[in-house]
Amino acid sequence: MEAVVVVVTVMVVVMVVVEAVVEAVVVVVVVVVVVVAVMVVVMVVVVAVVVVVVMVAVAVVVVVVMVAVAVVVVQCCVGTELVDWMIQQTSCVHSRTQAVGMWQVLLEDGVLNHVDQERQFQDKYLFYRFLDDEHEDGPLPTEEEKKECDEELQDTMLLLSQMGPDAHMRMILRKPPGQRTVDDLEIIYDELLHIKALSHLSTTGVVCTLHEGDDFGKLALVNDAPRAASIVLREDNCHFLRVDKEDFNRILR
């Protein structure tokens, strides 16, 4: 009997210990789950706060940039719109090129400035700003001043139309040769024709007629001078051989 009692006692003790261990494990698991859940919630909250902060910061930056751009755009004018406005204001402007020259006068006199400080007025989507608009705290014109400006507008336009061609010519001459357009070259040639000593020049005359075996331009190759004439074939089935300076020197050797 004593042995049976001992065995039963041991079994009871073992069961109690196992039960205690199981309860402890359950408690640990519950604690771990709770801790993990709390950490997940905290991380979600932190991420949400960070996202909100970033979105607010981005929104603030966008608003600031939009306000800055809006201020700049409000105080600026587009080159094409300025040309359109000048053509609409007076009958003495007959072309956009003429209007560009008139705006070039104002640009050279400092009345008008390019936002990038370029010295050439262009009939393009580029921003220009009047000198008075660069001072944000400047007073607005009164009604009397506006009336005086309206009365003097036509006289001012007439004066600008007289000064515009010279300003346009100066603008063209400032350009590097490679940036001059065909229209620019035509304007330069037309101005040269106003010089009495050069009035006999022509861009369409025939200098000479070449026949089979003829050549020209040797002096330009020797002196490394630019081409001064163009070749046009007058008959079908004609062939013209062009020799550059390197090939010409190789032939001479």
Secondary structure as GFF3:
##gff-version 3
##sequence-region A 1 253
A	DSSP	alpha_helix	2	74	.	.	.	ID=ss1
A	DSSP	beta_strand	77	78	.	.	.	ID=ss2
A	DSSP	alpha_helix	79	89	.	.	.	ID=ss3
A	DSSP	alpha_helix	96	108	.	.	.	ID=ss4
A	DSSP	beta_strand	112	114	.	.	.	ID=ss5
A	DSSP	beta_strand	127	130	.	.	.	ID=ss6
A	DSSP	three_ten_helix	131	134	.	.	.	ID=ss7
A	DSSP	alpha_helix	143	174	.	.	.	ID=ss8
A	DSSP	three_ten_helix	177	179	.	.	.	ID=ss9
A	DSSP	alpha_helix	182	193	.	.	.	ID=ss10
A	DSSP	three_ten_helix	196	198	.	.	.	ID=ss11
A	DSSP	alpha_helix	218	223	.	.	.	ID=ss12
A	DSSP	alpha_helix	245	252	.	.	.	ID=ss13
###
